[in-house]
Amino acid sequence: MPHYCCAIGCRSSSAKDKNVQDDGKRCLSFHQFPSRELEPKRMKQWIHAVRRQDGTFSVTESTRICSLHFSDDMYCDGERSRADCKSTRRRKLKKDAVPTLFPHQTSLTQKRSRPPPKERSEPPRKKTKYSEAADLDEPSCVEEIDLVSSAFGDTSVEAAKCQAAKCQQLQLENERLKEQLARAESKLRSFVAFSVKFIEGDDAKTQYYTGLSTWPMFQACYTFLEDGASVMRYWHGSRTPAEDDIHSGQKPGPKRKMALMDEFFLVMMRLRLGLGLEDLGYRFGVHKSTISRIFISWINLMDRKFKHLPTWLSRRKVDTLMPPCFKRWYPSTRIIIDCVEFFVNSPDSPARKCASFSQYKNHSTVKCLVGVAPHGHTIYEGSISDRAITEASGLLTKLERGDSIMADKGFNIQDLCVASGVRVNIPPFRTGQRQMIPADVAATKKIAGVRIHVERKMQRIKCFHILGKELDNSTFDTIGQVIYVCAMLTNFQGALVA
């Protein structure tokens, strides 16, 4: 079997070079690598000398290196000269012989010298109408200059003035383009991060992104919250927001990363559109953890500030603002109530899971009592009944003798209102009859016609799409604050009944 040399660039083989002198002086021989077990150090020297760094080289029993890579002093004394090709005696290397001659690697690794640059010739000059006319008779340069000078006078001065005028015009145009580019870059930088400027003065955008009907209404709501927000201590996960989060003086802690109105706009966008933390982080150019701290801090602030608003109207105020449809049939109505449920994540605790499971929704929910004029924001687990939530909310203590409540059939609270002289207007029941009598049907239609306004109120609350997703039940207090804030923000949208 023929042998091949493993050195890079060497093409020697025993089949091709057998009994043939190389350079007319010596014959080739092929030597096996030292044994890995007996001579490991010498084998490493051979591998290092070969310099095969392609990652695929491995020494086997058939790996050979030819005699071109060994100097003459690497062979044992007393051996026949390698110039004698007729000898068949095998040549022996010394015990410490290492290949050192690698002319092929030198030629391969040698860098090529860069060729010198070519001589460049001047581009041909563009011919003018004068030169083209002159080329017809092929006059000399001196004759051409004299011809132009005699016909048109000193044209070099005129050409210089023309060039100067063109340069000035181009310079002015360049300055104008630079100013346009600067304005475009400034405008682009202003739109890189989302801000309240995007909806400023636009009622349609304000309605879509915040749920408030007009831009002036957005400004009024922000002005109401600005004093508390300017000195607000931001929420951190290590503690729960408390009443001492509002201080007099400057805001404690590090400087804000966003403008105060941008933070309010961010909170309103999350309430209205239900956007995720990462989405808002990309829009406003801050980290999602910062978005979370801003949102919880502002919800806590809005919850406390909205508590100071007069949400429970007096009897005289209710009578003054009562629409005609109520004055005709139910003039003593003080409030229309109903319950609304919002989905939450299923709790890990079996007790909490059982308490929050709603048979009506077939899901874990939180439940709250809603009136046309909201009076509170307490929430309860979804398994609580309408009667129990009405009694626990403290609503009955706010009513006066002679008032009436309008509600759905599920509010079986007549016995709770008798002692305080409060009447409950609910649709009549069939009470075992096959069908309702005409008087009960008419009463049901009348109540449904005016009770629909509380359904419209709940629909406005649900338009804040953060409540349309499964809420995180790990922060039960924050869920109640979010629902209350959304309900209070609907009061900035105008009256339900014109």
Wavefront OBJ file of the C-alpha trace (Angstrom):
o trace
v 0.000 0.000 0.000
v 1.519 3.374 -0.952
v 2.286 5.950 1.700
v 1.656 9.692 1.543
v 3.365 12.495 3.393
v 1.105 14.218 5.960
v 2.904 17.583 5.874
v 0.875 20.526 4.596
v 1.585 21.241 0.928
v 3.821 18.175 0.451
v 2.664 15.851 -2.332
v 5.218 13.057 -1.867
v 4.000 9.474 -2.112
v 5.808 6.125 -2.072
v 4.125 5.019 -5.289
v 5.131 8.086 -7.304
v 8.573 8.734 -5.809
v 9.886 5.195 -5.442
v 13.520 4.886 -6.687
v 13.344 8.461 -7.974
v 15.758 11.079 -6.724
v 14.447 14.343 -5.461
v 16.439 17.362 -6.723
v 18.774 14.847 -8.333
v 20.479 14.178 -4.973
v 18.528 11.789 -2.803
v 15.659 9.291 -2.775
v 12.569 9.593 -0.603
v 11.733 7.438 2.392
v 8.610 7.548 4.570
v 8.840 7.380 8.367
v 6.187 6.368 10.825
v 5.306 8.593 13.810
v 6.759 7.579 17.224
v 4.644 5.367 19.445
v 2.157 7.197 21.678
v 2.797 4.758 24.560
v 6.593 4.439 24.300
v 7.627 7.915 23.158
v 4.777 10.333 23.966
v 7.013 13.382 24.270
v 8.693 12.815 20.901
v 5.335 12.161 19.258
v 4.039 15.549 20.509
v 7.158 17.161 19.041
v 6.436 15.585 15.651
v 2.768 16.674 15.730
v 3.771 20.199 16.716
v 6.358 20.287 13.929
v 3.815 19.225 11.301
v 1.450 22.085 12.371
v -1.733 20.580 11.130
v -4.303 22.952 12.749
v -7.284 22.086 10.566
v -8.947 20.142 13.409
v -9.247 16.890 11.399
v -5.673 15.594 11.723
v -5.140 12.473 13.829
v -2.127 10.146 13.921
v -2.759 6.517 12.968
v -0.523 3.529 12.139
v -0.478 4.503 8.457
v 0.436 8.170 9.011
v 3.828 8.901 7.448
v 6.158 11.831 6.897
v 8.730 11.799 4.092
v 12.496 12.305 4.330
v 12.297 15.764 2.722
v 11.463 17.143 6.161
v 14.555 15.674 7.948
v 18.064 17.075 7.749
v 20.985 14.727 7.061
v 22.212 14.836 10.637
v 18.928 13.292 11.804
v 19.943 9.858 10.448
v 22.073 7.319 12.293
v 25.857 7.235 11.653
v 27.112 4.377 9.531
v 24.007 4.317 7.347
v 24.401 4.391 3.628
v 24.142 7.765 1.962
v 20.653 8.626 0.837
v 22.064 9.611 -2.524
v 22.510 5.913 -3.238
v 19.091 5.049 -4.681
v 20.077 1.537 -5.583
v 20.389 0.506 -1.973
v 17.388 -1.252 -0.511
v 18.574 -1.011 3.059
v 16.016 0.840 5.242
v 17.313 4.124 6.599
v 17.050 4.724 10.340
v 16.404 7.982 12.170
v 18.080 8.882 15.401
v 16.109 8.438 18.592
v 15.762 12.208 19.054
v 15.096 13.006 15.372
v 12.354 15.611 14.742
v 11.259 16.917 11.320
v 12.370 20.519 10.838
v 12.282 21.173 7.076
v 8.926 22.419 5.796
v 9.446 24.524 2.676
v 5.842 23.957 1.526
v 4.347 25.508 4.671
v 6.532 28.564 4.283
v 5.233 29.126 0.770
v 1.627 28.599 1.852
v 1.731 30.895 4.872
v 3.715 33.621 3.169
v 1.542 36.667 2.531
v 1.133 37.891 -0.966
v 2.496 41.307 -1.607
v -0.007 43.853 -2.794
v 0.508 44.831 -6.415
v 1.429 48.462 -6.966
v -1.444 50.759 -7.923
v -2.027 51.377 -11.556
v -1.253 54.724 -13.012
v -4.415 56.720 -13.374
v -4.975 58.788 -16.414
v -6.872 62.050 -16.303
v -10.496 61.785 -17.503
v -11.200 63.361 -20.845
v -12.401 66.919 -20.596
v -15.999 67.626 -21.480
v -16.227 69.491 -24.702
v -18.156 72.731 -24.834
v -19.869 74.158 -27.845
v -16.849 76.389 -28.395
v -14.412 73.505 -28.288
v -16.660 71.377 -30.511
v -16.752 74.142 -33.057
v -13.039 74.568 -32.766
v -12.443 70.827 -33.228
v -13.889 71.009 -36.708
v -10.847 72.843 -37.980
v -8.570 71.348 -35.284
v -6.831 74.577 -34.265
v -4.159 74.686 -31.603
v -4.853 75.626 -27.953
v -3.402 79.085 -28.474
v -5.533 79.693 -31.547
v -8.693 78.463 -29.676
v -8.111 80.820 -26.712
v -7.480 83.745 -29.047
v -10.631 82.909 -31.005
v -12.868 82.853 -27.886
v -11.268 85.958 -26.401
v -11.703 87.923 -29.596
v -15.356 86.912 -29.982
v -16.620 87.222 -26.419
v -14.069 89.217 -24.536
v -12.582 87.981 -21.271
v -14.738 84.872 -20.671
v -12.692 83.622 -17.714
v -14.084 86.382 -15.455
v -17.639 85.687 -16.526
v -17.176 81.954 -15.965
v -15.769 82.603 -12.489
v -18.753 84.778 -11.606
v -21.122 82.107 -12.885
v -19.366 79.424 -10.847
v -19.454 81.625 -7.735
v -23.192 82.206 -8.169
v -23.794 78.484 -8.571
v -21.699 77.707 -5.484
v -23.636 80.236 -3.429
v -26.925 78.775 -4.603
v -25.794 75.258 -3.756
v -24.594 76.416 -0.350
v -27.976 77.966 0.437
v -29.735 74.815 -0.689
v -27.376 72.754 1.475
v -28.200 74.880 4.535
v -31.908 74.526 3.849
v -31.624 70.745 3.582
v -29.638 70.625 6.820
v -32.404 72.524 8.621
v -35.047 70.150 7.232
v -32.985 67.170 8.339
v -32.562 68.609 11.848
v -36.320 69.189 12.162
v -37.066 65.670 10.919
v -34.589 64.144 13.379
v -36.080 66.155 16.244
v -39.569 65.035 15.293
v -38.394 61.434 15.020
v -36.817 61.564 18.480
v -40.040 62.915 19.933
v -41.952 59.930 18.516
v -39.443 57.272 19.573
v -40.952 57.223 23.084
v -44.728 57.288 23.476
v -45.948 60.343 25.401
v -49.042 62.357 26.230
v -48.228 64.670 23.325
v -49.620 61.972 21.050
v -53.190 62.696 22.244
v -52.799 66.367 23.154
v -55.749 68.360 21.831
v -57.328 65.329 20.109
v -60.636 64.238 21.681
v -60.912 61.080 19.564
v -57.476 59.806 20.630
v -58.159 60.798 24.239
v -61.371 58.754 24.209
v -59.652 55.728 22.685
v -56.491 55.645 24.820
v -57.852 56.826 28.197
v -61.625 56.298 28.226
v -62.203 59.975 29.078
v -64.458 61.754 26.623
v -62.372 64.874 25.835
v -58.856 66.242 26.206
v -60.000 68.985 28.667
v -61.575 66.238 30.810
v -58.243 64.401 30.844
v -56.489 67.611 31.938
v -59.074 68.225 34.677
v -58.626 64.710 36.069
v -54.847 65.084 36.021
v -55.020 68.487 37.730
v -57.085 66.944 40.527
v -54.371 64.314 41.117
v -51.267 66.406 40.393
v -50.663 67.767 43.907
v -50.585 64.323 45.478
v -48.645 62.748 42.607
v -45.853 65.336 42.708
v -44.811 64.223 46.232
v -45.854 60.571 45.926
v -43.586 57.827 47.238
v -43.520 55.018 44.704
v -44.531 51.501 45.605
v -41.986 48.713 46.063
v -42.673 45.029 46.419
v -41.139 44.899 49.896
v -43.977 46.921 51.417
v -47.651 47.698 50.847
v -48.723 51.258 49.935
v -50.086 53.070 52.950
v -51.494 56.435 53.908
v -48.029 57.877 54.568
v -47.086 57.511 50.896
v -48.067 61.161 50.351
v -45.707 63.630 51.986
v -45.483 67.358 52.069
v -42.557 68.848 50.221
v -40.549 67.221 47.463
v -40.858 63.652 46.250
v -38.634 61.257 48.258
v -36.311 58.842 46.505
v -34.614 59.038 43.078
v -35.715 61.288 40.254
v -38.529 60.211 37.971
v -37.664 58.563 34.688
v -40.835 59.928 33.059
v -42.795 63.156 33.147
v -45.644 63.192 35.661
v -48.364 63.597 33.033
v -46.807 60.775 30.974
v -47.082 58.522 34.027
v -50.785 59.373 34.389
v -51.260 58.751 30.667
v -49.518 55.383 31.032
v -51.828 54.361 33.895
v -54.926 55.410 31.955
v -53.754 53.454 28.896
v -53.288 50.315 30.992
v -56.758 50.705 32.514
v -58.481 51.524 29.236
v -56.732 49.153 26.805
v -55.528 46.444 29.198
v -51.993 46.575 27.777
v -49.299 44.386 29.301
v -46.297 45.672 31.220
v -43.830 44.763 28.460
v -45.953 46.463 25.812
v -46.073 49.690 27.808
v -42.352 49.387 28.527
v -41.556 49.275 24.805
v -43.911 52.196 24.099
v -42.562 54.506 26.803
v -38.937 53.345 26.735
v -38.664 52.095 30.352
v -38.356 48.685 32.007
v -41.490 46.706 32.815
v -40.650 46.723 36.541
v -40.754 50.526 36.420
v -44.147 50.330 34.692
v -45.424 48.063 37.487
v -44.248 50.433 40.245
v -45.766 53.458 38.504
v -49.111 51.714 37.945
v -49.574 50.438 41.500
v -48.475 53.757 43.016
v -50.900 55.769 40.882
v -53.794 53.342 41.518
v -53.179 53.686 45.249
v -53.140 57.486 44.913
v -56.277 57.641 42.740
v -58.106 55.331 45.152
v -57.431 57.676 48.104
v -58.088 60.898 46.203
v -61.373 59.683 44.704
v -62.638 58.810 48.189
v -62.865 62.544 48.918
v -65.282 63.125 46.036
v -68.987 63.381 46.972
v -70.353 60.168 45.485
v -73.446 59.824 47.689
v -75.945 62.511 46.736
v -78.438 64.038 49.133
v -82.160 63.465 48.818
v -82.666 67.047 47.590
v -79.927 66.673 44.962
v -81.394 63.403 43.714
v -84.859 64.980 43.391
v -83.412 67.964 41.504
v -81.505 65.851 38.967
v -84.047 63.026 38.641
v -85.041 62.418 34.987
v -88.729 62.435 33.960
v -88.911 58.674 33.459
v -88.256 58.176 37.197
v -90.422 61.068 38.381
v -93.461 59.576 36.685
v -93.322 56.028 38.008
v -90.716 55.803 40.801
v -90.147 59.282 42.290
v -88.762 57.958 45.611
v -85.895 56.037 43.985
v -82.587 56.893 45.657
v -80.314 54.428 43.915
v -80.377 51.576 41.384
v -78.144 48.695 42.352
v -76.785 45.555 40.755
v -73.807 43.241 41.162
v -71.017 42.679 38.692
v -68.364 39.934 38.621
v -64.828 39.952 37.200
v -62.687 36.913 36.454
v -59.571 36.250 38.549
v -56.891 33.582 38.421
v -57.795 30.425 40.279
v -56.256 30.660 43.801
v -53.833 28.010 45.030
v -55.536 27.698 48.394
v -58.486 25.257 48.323
v -60.448 27.469 50.732
v -59.927 30.585 48.611
v -60.706 28.635 45.462
v -63.999 27.442 46.922
v -64.894 30.938 48.166
v -64.101 32.654 44.853
v -65.844 30.134 42.582
v -69.032 31.564 41.062
v -71.771 29.138 40.106
v -73.251 31.762 37.801
v -69.997 32.369 35.871
v -68.556 28.875 36.403
v -65.197 30.504 37.152
v -63.248 32.114 39.976
v -64.468 35.717 40.273
v -64.593 38.759 42.503
v -67.962 40.420 43.009
v -68.848 44.013 43.791
v -71.995 46.040 44.271
v -72.546 48.855 41.770
v -74.978 51.751 42.031
v -75.741 54.484 39.541
v -74.073 56.822 42.079
v -71.156 54.695 43.387
v -70.706 54.794 47.148
v -67.742 52.438 47.717
v -65.290 49.906 46.267
v -65.411 46.892 48.578
v -65.153 43.589 46.713
v -66.003 40.066 47.828
v -65.389 36.538 46.618
v -67.590 35.456 43.751
v -69.552 32.897 45.781
v -71.286 35.581 47.910
v -74.995 36.216 47.205
v -76.546 39.531 46.174
v -78.389 39.765 49.503
v -75.240 39.161 51.537
v -73.131 41.637 49.598
v -75.809 44.335 49.962
v -75.988 43.797 53.712
v -72.190 43.707 54.133
v -71.545 46.813 52.017
v -73.322 49.168 54.431
v -75.573 50.580 51.715
v -78.747 50.240 53.807
v -77.337 52.509 56.505
v -77.071 55.388 54.005
v -80.754 55.287 53.054
v -83.401 57.490 54.649
v -87.010 56.733 55.524
v -89.186 57.069 52.432
v -86.402 56.144 49.990
v -86.690 53.250 47.576
v -84.145 50.953 45.949
v -84.494 49.537 42.473
v -82.820 46.183 41.867
v -83.048 42.833 40.089
v -84.893 39.752 41.330
v -81.754 38.395 42.968
v -81.840 41.136 45.609
v -84.288 39.579 48.036
v -83.752 42.250 50.697
v -87.299 43.425 51.490
v -87.125 42.178 55.076
v -83.855 44.089 55.638
v -85.429 47.373 54.528
v -88.743 47.193 56.368
v -87.364 48.403 59.697
v -85.780 51.524 58.145
v -88.876 52.390 56.082
v -87.149 51.776 52.730
v -89.023 50.235 49.838
v -87.496 47.789 47.343
v -88.695 47.890 43.715
v -87.880 44.606 42.022
v -89.647 42.761 39.183
v -92.520 40.593 40.519
v -92.205 36.808 40.756
v -94.513 34.264 39.136
v -95.150 32.637 42.578
v -96.279 29.223 41.324
v -98.575 30.481 38.585
v -98.296 29.127 35.075
v -97.844 32.639 33.725
v -97.662 36.149 35.086
v -100.784 38.259 35.354
v -101.020 41.360 33.115
v -100.363 43.736 36.015
v -97.117 41.941 36.877
v -96.045 41.984 33.236
v -96.618 45.749 33.059
v -94.720 46.286 36.330
v -91.803 44.206 35.038
v -91.604 46.315 31.864
v -91.672 49.565 33.835
v -88.882 48.472 36.186
v -86.783 47.064 33.356
v -87.154 50.306 31.386
v -85.528 52.390 34.107
v -83.306 49.757 35.723
v -81.388 49.455 32.447
v -79.330 52.496 33.454
v -77.361 50.497 36.011
v -76.574 48.003 33.235
v -75.250 50.890 31.153
v -73.148 51.948 34.126
v -71.632 48.474 34.399
v -70.981 48.474 30.667
v -69.001 51.698 31.047
v -66.939 50.079 33.779
v -66.272 47.034 31.613
v -65.038 49.318 28.805
v -61.851 49.567 30.847
v -60.385 46.438 29.329
v -58.017 45.695 32.190
v -61.122 44.197 33.860
v -61.796 42.021 30.819
v -58.806 39.799 31.592
v -58.212 37.408 34.463
v -57.010 39.577 37.337
v -54.131 38.471 39.557
v -55.660 37.369 42.863
v -52.301 37.589 44.678
v -52.957 41.296 45.309
v -56.594 41.219 46.429
v -56.522 44.812 47.719
v -55.157 46.125 44.422
v -57.998 44.416 42.523
v -60.522 46.321 44.628
v -58.684 49.582 44.008
v -58.574 48.996 40.240
v -62.316 48.257 40.074
v -63.155 51.305 42.206
v -60.924 53.607 40.149
v -62.491 52.375 36.899
v -65.972 52.934 38.343
v -65.077 56.447 39.482
v -63.541 57.327 36.123
v -66.897 56.613 34.492
v -68.266 59.611 36.424
v -66.022 61.806 34.250
v -67.831 60.597 31.122
v -71.064 62.538 31.555
v -74.590 61.648 32.667
v -76.187 58.334 31.787
v -79.649 59.870 31.322
v -79.967 63.154 29.449
l 1 2 3 4 5 6 7 8 9 10 11 12 13 14 15 16 17 18 19 20 21 22 23 24 25 26 27 28 29 30 31 32 33 34 35 36 37 38 39 40 41 42 43 44 45 46 47 48 49 50 51 52 53 54 55 56 57 58 59 60 61 62 63 64 65 66 67 68 69 70 71 72 73 74 75 76 77 78 79 80 81 82 83 84 85 86 87 88 89 90 91 92 93 94 95 96 97 98 99 100 101 102 103 104 105 106 107 108 109 110 111 112 113 114 115 116 117 118 119 120 121 122 123 124 125 126 127 128 129 130 131 132 133 134 135 136 137 138 139 140 141 142 143 144 145 146 147 148 149 150 151 152 153 154 155 156 157 158 159 160 161 162 163 164 165 166 167 168 169 170 171 172 173 174 175 176 177 178 179 180 181 182 183 184 185 186 187 188 189 190 191 192 193 194 195 196 197 198 199 200 201 202 203 204 205 206 207 208 209 210 211 212 213 214 215 216 217 218 219 220 221 222 223 224 225 226 227 228 229 230 231 232 233 234 235 236 237 238 239 240 241 242 243 244 245 246 247 248 249 250 251 252 253 254 255 256 257 258 259 260 261 262 263 264 265 266 267 268 269 270 271 272 273 274 275 276 277 278 279 280 281 282 283 284 285 286 287 288 289 290 291 292 293 294 295 296 297 298 299 300 301 302 303 304 305 306 307 308 309 310 311 312 313 314 315 316 317 318 319 320 321 322 323 324 325 326 327 328 329 330 331 332 333 334 335 336 337 338 339 340 341 342 343 344 345 346 347 348 349 350 351 352 353 354 355 356 357 358 359 360 361 362 363 364 365 366 367 368 369 370 371 372 373 374 375 376 377 378 379 380 381 382 383 384 385 386 387 388 389 390 391 392 393 394 395 396 397 398 399 400 401 402 403 404 405 406 407 408 409 410 411 412 413 414 415 416 417 418 419 420 421 422 423 424 425 426 427 428 429 430 431 432 433 434 435 436 437 438 439 440 441 442 443 444 445 446 447 448 449 450 451 452 453 454 455 456 457 458 459 460 461 462 463 464 465 466 467 468 469 470 471 472 473 474 475 476 477 478 479 480 481 482 483 484 485 486 487 488 489 490 491 492 493 494 495 496 497 498
